[in-house]
């Protein structure tokens, strides 16, 4: 800086930068310089908050923005009182009150009231749709459907074009709101702020400007907080540079006054020495400021933060009574009830009151109430309570494996996030008890989801009868969809307006109370407060059905076409013909998921083929050695091959798949096709099964990759379809081979030491298609699935199954082709011939959800090594991965990751790496792995 080493020399520098030295007078002050030794400066905390609020809004962090506004009562922006009040109505979700507030202006010339009403109604529609689609107690609620149809009827007349209206109707077919391309990061807070930004230009010109008598509201603009931060960093750099000049620090002088440290560099708190540059500037002569200098250009950027995808039950946020800073405008002026928000909550409350036993004089006791205490759970099991989610604990083998698993998880999560083919399941639910939301405020009658109590349907059915209008709503919704979407799409609903409850509130003496708009708005609100709570329309609700959810007992599984008969039918899968992206198909009973084209050119492969073995006939069976060093392939051409597992990390996605290194080959393993094979947990034994009805049990030497002693077992009278090994700890038998298949459909248990079959388990009545055991089974439990549509749990110490899962209700009425259990033994997943995958809570004895990630028969379901992901393969030629992290009762993300040119028959995960083997009728066995990440 010019003059840093002027004639004042070290004395000036010492005085300027906090070093002991002469006073300002001794150093000599320039003319006009202040001689004060202290600087008085203050900043309003509200101004700091406004700068933060501006930054949050610019970055789209609206949840945090609105939370900060509510906690502090500070709002950034120069709003008139009327506009500020309207803004708060929208932020609080008071959609109808927002329309009422501007209604006196609708006849003004040039005011686009239709556009204003369209935006308000559209964003209200989004919230109602979120409540309808989101899993939970409010899912597909009848009263929400009624109000949803009200919105649709209104939108039909005020939408800018028929196409806009059709697009809104098409959203009814989404499994969840965030599946829409424009709403991937939707949340209520951001949507309400977006609505404000859209309606503000329509209304601001017709509202009075801020009053001259009102306090001037300064606001942060032009990214004020970032601007101050950058200038502050440069100021610190200038101070450091001047200090370097003063003390002769050559390194600091060479670096110049350019920021070199990060924003969060460790520095002392604000102190008087930070004013040293100001003190020095005061004594610099005016001639120094007249010297020419070169203007620098600023190349500044902010490294963006990758925001996580939020997972939440947005219904709770939509329906919850908002936090209000007491006495602060405009919050205090907004009606305290929900009368202008979602009216169906009030309708639910009125039914709660109708069913509520009279507890007056009972000390508030709820002993006789049909509502059970909210914190008490039935002693059967917490896992059976519908309001409690279900998740599995990931299984990790070692601490060293955790880092690798986290890296794998990050890679696959990136695939899920970036792929356009990522879909989500539609939880079918369980035999859920009907739910009722009841909340009675101490000061006013409003509704909020503070208490969610299960109420059995029988309790309501005994007191109420008839359709009550809810059937009308759903029929109208169906009609709206049929009118607005292609003929292949069905499903929608409507009802008369829901009566509003009162809007009590205390009005404070503020300039807002003098607003003409607000006075008219308040005058329209207060008379309703005086009206009796139960008018004639409310009494009619006594004959209405309580809020209902879909009858999951009689409803066909997801993806099925509706049947004309009301009785349960054996449903058939819906045709998976690709539909228009703008108008996905919508069956009446459920929302099927859309699928990418099934042609090999229609879906980009997410995993890459590392190596491929090709044969003259179809390949059925594969298995990894427990060490992961080898994998075995069994073919229809009667061959068995043992191959070396390659280092998949060295493979580049641009490379063509290699032929695997075959270490051992047996061209005549069986007299027929090899249908199944597997290693025992130690890798010392290998077994194969065939359609020649025989089993072959072999000793395997992993060090030399050779087969030793072997024996043939002929205990089956049909094709052997699957084999597994058990380490029986309850007897002298160290290893047990379990085999099952066609013929008599018996499960045969053989001692691997003696080769003797010691038990035949009976129960299945059709060919056994799959067997599975899990880590926590104790070495004596396994599960089987069959063409007879049942899943049976077995303990080899018993002759009968310990549990049977039979078709009916929510269980698919299709043959079970594959089954697996997570390592903890808590969750069972089954694949079915009707293209469905079902998740079953073993401890709770309930179906968590059924979904269809495929378009044809599912042949394999398997958990990854840590149970983070589920692998499924199908005759539709695709292999799909489903994300199993989190609550399994919520929608699950799934993604097609690989594809064959013909039916996929079997898939198996590598025991440690994030790779898998697949076999296919296209006569190939392929090893798939994630592409090696490239870092930029």
TAGIZI-V864647 format. One record per residue. N is the residue number from 1. RES is the residue in one letter. SS is DSSP state (helix for helix, strand for strand, loop for the rest). PHI is phi as a letter, one per 20 degrees, with the letter a starting at -180 (none if undefined). Layout:
BEGIN
n: <N N>
res: <RES RES>
ss: <SS SS>
phi: <PHI PHI>
END
This chain:
BEGIN
n: <1 2 3 4 5 6 7 8 9 10 11 12 13 14 15 16 17 18 19 20 21 22 23 24 25 26 27 28 29 30 31 32 33 34 35 36 37 38 39 40 41 42 43 44 45 46 47 48 49 50 51 52 53 54 55 56 57 58 59 60 61 62 63 64 65 66 67 68 69 70 71 72 73 74 75 76 77 78 79 80 81 82 83 84 85 86 87 88 89 90 91 92 93 94 95 96 97 98 99 100 101 102 103 104 105 106 107 108 109 110 111 112 113 114 115 116 117 118 119 120 121 122 123 124 125 126 127 128 129 130 131 132 133 134 135 136 137 138 139 140 141 142 143 144 145 146 147 148 149 150 151 152 153 154 155 156 157 158 159 160 161 162 163 164 165 166 167 168 169 170 171 172 173 174 175 176 177 178 179 180 181 182 183 184 185 186 187 188 189 190 191 192 193 194 195 196 197 198 199 200 201 202 203 204 205 206 207 208 209 210 211 212 213 214 215 216 217 218 219 220 221 222 223 224 225 226 227 228 229 230 231 232 233 234 235 236 237 238 239 240 241 242 243 244 245 246 247 248 249 250 251 252 253 254 255 256 257 258 259 260 261 262 263 264 265 266 267 268 269 270 271 272 273 274 275 276 277 278 279 280 281 282 283 284 285 286 287 288 289 290 291 292 293 294 295 296 297 298 299 300 301 302 303 304 305 306 307 308 309 310 311 312 313 314 315 316 317 318 319 320 321 322 323 324 325 326 327 328 329 330 331 332 333 334 335 336 337 338 339 340 341 342 343 344 345 346 347 348 349 350 351 352 353 354 355 356 357 358 359 360 361 362 363 364 365 366 367 368 369 370 371 372 373 374 375 376 377 378 379 380 381 382 383 384 385 386 387 388 389 390 391 392 393 394 395 396 397 398 399 400 401 402 403 404 405 406 407 408 409 410 411 412 413 414 415 416 417 418 419 420 421 422 423 424 425 426 427 428 429 430 431 432 433 434 435 436 437 438 439 440 441 442 443 444 445 446 447 448 449 450 451 452 453 454 455 456 457 458 459 460 461 462 463 464 465 466 467 468 469 470 471 472 473 474 475 476 477 478 479 480 481 482 483 484 485 486 487 488 489 490 491 492 493 494 495 496 497 498 499 500 501 502 503 504 505 506 507 508 509 510 511 512 513 514 515 516 517 518 519 520 521 522 523 524 525 526 527 528 529 530 531 532 533 534 535 536 537 538 539 540 541 542 543 544 545 546 547 548 549 550 551 552 553 554 555 556 557 558 559 560 561 562 563 564 565 566 567 568 569 570 571 572 573 574 575 576 577 578 579 580 581 582 583 584 585 586 587 588 589 590 591 592 593 594 595 596 597 598 599 600 601 602 603 604 605 606 607 608 609 610 611 612 613 614 615 616 617 618 619 620 621 622 623 624 625 626 627 628 629 630 631 632 633 634 635 636 637 638 639 640 641 642 643 644 645 646 647 648 649 650 651 652 653 654 655 656 657 658 659 660 661 662 663 664 665 666 667 668 669 670 671 672 673 674 675 676 677 678 679 680 681 682 683 684 685 686 687 688 689 690 691 692 693 694 695 696 697 698 699 700 701 702 703 704 705 706 707 708 709 710 711 712 713 714 715 716 717 718 719 720 721 722 723 724 725 726 727 728 729 730 731 732 733 734 735 736 737 738 739 740 741 742 743 744 745 746 747 748 749 750 751 752 753 754 755 756 757 758 759 760 761 762 763 764 765 766 767 768 769 770 771 772 773 774 775 776 777 778 779 780 781 782 783 784 785 786 787 788 789 790 791 792 793 794 795 796 797 798 799 800 801 802 803 804 805 806 807 808 809 810 811 812 813 814 815 816 817 818 819 820 821 822 823 824 825 826 827 828 829 830 831 832 833 834 835 836 837 838 839 840 841 842 843 844 845 846 847 848 849 850 851 852 853 854 855 856 857 858 859 860 861 862 863 864 865 866 867 868 869 870 871 872 873 874 875 876 877 878 879 880 881 882 883 884 885 886 887 888 889 890 891 892 893 894 895 896 897 898 899 900 901 902 903 904 905 906 907 908 909 910 911 912 913 914 915 916 917 918 919 920 921 922 923 924 925 926 927 928 929 930 931 932 933 934 935 936>
res: <X X X X X X X X X X X X X X X X X X X X X X X X X X X X X X X X X X X X X X X X X X X X X X X X X X X X X X X X X X X X X X X X X X X X X X X X X X X X X X X X X X X X X X X X X X X X X X X X X X X X X X X X X X X X X X X X X X X X X X X X X X X X X X X X X X X X X X X X X X X X X X X X X X X X X X X X X X X X X X X X X X X X X X X X X X X X X X X X X X X X X X X X X X X X X X X X X X X X X X X X X X X X X X X X X X X X X X X X X X X X X X X X X X X X X X X X X X X X X X X X X X X X X X X X X X X X X X X X X X X X X X X X X X X X X X X X X X X X X X X X X X X X X X X X X X X X X X X X X X X X X X X X X X X X X X X X X X X X X X X X X X X X X X X X X X X X X X X X X X X X X X X X X X X X X X X X X X X X X X X X X X X X X X X X X X X X X X X X X X X X X X X X X X X X X X X X X X X X X X X X X X X X X X X X X X X X X X X X X X X X X X X X X X X X X X X X X X X X X X X X X X X X X X X X X X X X X X X X X X X X X X X X X X X X X X X X X X X X X X X X X X X X X X X X X X X X X X X X X X X X X X X X X X X X X X X X X X X X X X X X X X X X X X X X X X X X X X X X X X X X X X X X X X X X X X X X X X X X X X X X X X X X X X X X X X X X X X X X X X X X X X X X X X X X X X X X X X X X X X X X X X X X X X X X X X X X X X X X X X X X X X X X X X X X X X X X X X X X X X X X X X X X X X X X X X X X X X X X X X X X X X X X X X X X X X X X X X X X X X X X X X X X X X X X X X X X X X X X X X X X X X X X X X X X X X X X X X X X X X X X X X X X X X X X X X X X X X X X X X X X X X X X X X X X X X X X X X X X X X X X X X X X X X X X X X X X X X X X X X X X X X X X X X X X X X X X X X X X X X X X X X X X X X X X X X X X X X X X X X X X X X X X X X X X X X X X X X X X X X X X X X X X X X X X X X X X X X X X X X X X X X X X X X X X X X X X X X X X X X X X X X X X X X X X X X X X X X X X X X X X X X X X X X X X X X X X X X X X X X X X X X X X X X X X X X X X X X X X>
ss: <loop loop loop loop loop loop loop loop helix helix helix helix helix helix helix helix loop loop loop loop loop loop loop helix helix helix helix loop loop loop loop loop loop loop loop loop loop loop loop loop loop loop loop loop helix helix helix helix helix helix helix helix helix helix helix helix helix helix loop loop loop helix helix helix helix helix helix helix helix helix helix helix loop loop loop loop loop loop loop loop helix helix helix helix helix helix helix helix helix helix helix loop loop loop helix helix helix helix helix helix helix helix helix helix helix loop loop loop loop loop loop loop helix helix helix helix helix helix helix helix helix helix helix helix helix helix helix helix helix helix helix helix helix loop loop loop loop loop loop loop loop helix helix helix helix helix helix helix helix helix helix helix helix helix helix helix helix helix loop loop loop helix helix helix helix helix helix helix helix helix helix helix helix loop loop loop helix helix helix loop helix helix helix loop loop loop loop helix helix helix helix helix helix helix helix helix helix helix helix helix helix helix helix helix helix helix loop loop loop loop loop loop loop loop loop loop loop loop loop loop loop loop loop helix helix helix helix helix helix helix helix helix helix helix helix helix helix helix helix helix helix helix helix helix helix helix helix loop loop helix helix helix helix helix helix loop loop loop loop loop loop loop loop loop loop loop loop loop loop loop loop helix helix helix helix helix helix helix helix helix helix helix loop loop loop helix helix helix helix loop loop loop loop loop loop loop loop loop loop loop loop loop loop loop loop loop loop loop loop loop loop loop loop helix helix helix helix helix helix loop loop loop loop loop loop loop loop loop loop loop helix helix helix loop loop loop loop loop loop loop loop loop loop helix helix helix helix helix helix helix helix helix helix helix helix loop loop loop loop loop loop loop loop loop loop loop loop loop loop loop loop loop loop loop loop loop loop loop loop loop loop helix helix helix loop loop loop loop loop loop loop loop loop loop loop loop loop loop helix helix helix helix helix helix helix helix helix helix helix helix helix helix helix helix helix helix helix helix loop loop loop loop strand strand loop loop loop loop loop loop loop loop loop loop strand strand strand loop loop loop loop loop loop loop loop loop loop loop loop loop loop strand strand strand loop loop helix helix helix helix helix loop loop loop loop loop loop loop loop helix helix helix helix helix helix helix helix helix helix helix helix helix helix helix loop loop loop loop strand loop loop loop loop loop loop loop loop loop loop loop loop loop loop loop loop loop loop loop loop loop helix helix helix helix loop helix helix helix helix helix helix helix helix helix helix helix helix helix helix helix loop loop loop loop loop helix helix helix helix helix helix helix helix loop loop loop loop loop loop loop loop loop loop loop loop loop loop loop loop strand loop loop loop loop loop loop loop loop loop loop loop loop strand loop loop loop loop loop loop loop loop loop loop loop loop strand loop loop loop loop loop loop loop loop loop loop loop loop loop loop loop loop loop loop loop loop strand strand strand strand strand strand strand strand loop loop loop loop strand strand strand strand strand strand loop loop loop loop loop strand strand strand strand strand strand loop loop loop loop strand strand strand strand strand loop loop loop helix helix helix loop loop loop loop loop loop loop strand loop loop loop strand strand strand strand strand loop loop loop loop loop loop loop strand strand strand strand strand strand loop loop loop loop loop strand strand strand strand strand strand loop loop loop loop strand strand strand strand strand strand strand loop loop loop loop strand strand strand strand strand strand strand strand loop loop loop loop loop loop strand strand strand strand strand strand strand loop loop loop loop loop loop loop loop loop strand strand strand strand strand strand loop loop loop loop loop strand strand strand strand strand loop loop loop loop loop strand strand strand strand strand loop loop loop loop loop loop strand strand strand strand strand loop loop helix helix helix loop loop loop strand strand strand strand strand strand loop loop loop loop strand strand strand strand strand loop loop loop loop loop loop loop strand strand strand loop loop strand loop loop strand loop loop loop loop strand strand strand strand strand strand loop loop loop loop loop strand strand strand strand strand strand loop loop loop loop strand strand strand strand strand loop loop loop loop strand strand strand strand strand strand loop loop loop loop loop loop strand strand strand strand strand strand loop loop loop loop loop strand strand strand strand strand strand loop loop loop strand strand strand strand strand strand loop loop loop loop loop loop loop loop loop strand strand strand strand strand strand strand loop loop loop loop strand strand strand strand strand strand loop loop loop loop loop strand strand strand strand strand strand loop loop loop strand strand strand strand strand strand strand loop loop loop loop loop loop>
phi: <none g n f c e f f m f f f f f f f d n e g a f f g f f f n e f g n f f e f e c d d b c c f f f f f f f f f f f f f f f e m e f f f g f f f f f f d m e c e p e d f f f f f f f g f g f f e m e f f f f f f f e g f e f e f f m e e f f f f f f f f f f f f g g f f f g f f e f f q f e g l f f f f f g f g f g f f f f f f e d f g b g f f f f f f f f f f e f f b f f f f g e c f d f b g f f f f f f f g f e e g f f d f f d d f f g f f e f f f d f c e c l l f f f g f f f f f f f f f f f f f f f f f f f d m f f f f f f f m e d g c d e f d f f c f f g b g f f e f f f f f f f d f f f f f f e f f b e f e d d d c b d f f e e f f f f d b e f g f f f e f f f f c f g m e e e g f e f g f e d f e e e f f f f f f f f f g f f e f f f d f n d m m f d g e e f e f g f e d d g f g a f f e f f e d f c b d e g e c f b f f f f f f f f f f f f f f f f f g f e f f e f c c f d g e m c f f f f d c d c b d f f d b e b c b e e c d d f c f g f f f f f d c b n f m n f f f f f f f f g f f f f f e d g g f d c p a a a b f g e f e e f c f r e d e e c g f f e f f f f f f f f f f e f g f f e f g f d e f f f f f f f e e f f g c d g f f f e f f f g n e f f d f e f f g c e e d f f f e f g d f f f c f f b f f e a d f e e c f g e f f e e c f f e e d f e b c d d c f c g d d d b b e f g f n e c b d c d d f e m e c c d d e e f e f f e e d f f e f f e e f f e e b c c f c f c f c f e e b a a e f g e m e c c c c c b f e m d d c d c e c e f f e l c e e f b b d d d d e d b g e e b c b d c e f e e b f f f b c e d c b a e m f m e e d d c f f f e m e e d b c e d r f d b g e d b c b c c f e f m m c c b c c c b f f m d c c e c c f e c e c f e a c d d f p m e f g e c g e e b b b c f g e m e c d c c d c f e m e c d d c f f f e m b e e a c b c e c d b g e d b c b e f f d m f c d d c c b f f n d d c d d f e f n f f e e g d e c b f d b b d e b g e d b c b f f f c f e b b d c d b f f m c c c e d b f f f f d d e>
END
